[in-house]
């Protein structure tokens, strides 16, 4: 079996398992993991090299991005710069996005797309699910926590799919 076919097969099968888990036992009214965030982390894992270092950089980068988004969401929600009117939120976003690239000199945070994916997933979740006010909650209602859990599981599924593909493709 070709390496590409082996990888496609392993991702298809494990993707189905991941979807079952995230939409079933780990989903529900108060989800533990989000299928779409896991797939973002999975893709980021392969984009970052598909090895042990990629696993670390995907998880670290996406967590860093999620935390920076959580800070931005908290600051915007606090009304801290509301006196600036329409410029308040963009200023907070600019200040919290800057570090996503500025930290790229650090090995674990050197994959800028991973940092951005974590930020975007967290902000997107909080804004669409109406959970902006939960960024300080100590539980699964917190979009930062939910993105972090989903990221870790998704990146691990990426690693597993690579290993299964290696076994199927004779690598």
Secondary structure by P-SEA (a helix, b strand, c coil): ccaaaaaaaaaaaaaaaaaaaaacccccccccccaaaaaaaaaaaaaacccaaaaaaaaaaaaaaaaaaaaaaaaaaaccccccccaaaaaaaaaaacccccccccccccaaaaaaaaaaaaaaaaaaacccccccccccccaaaaaaaaaaaaaaaaaaaaaaaaaaacc
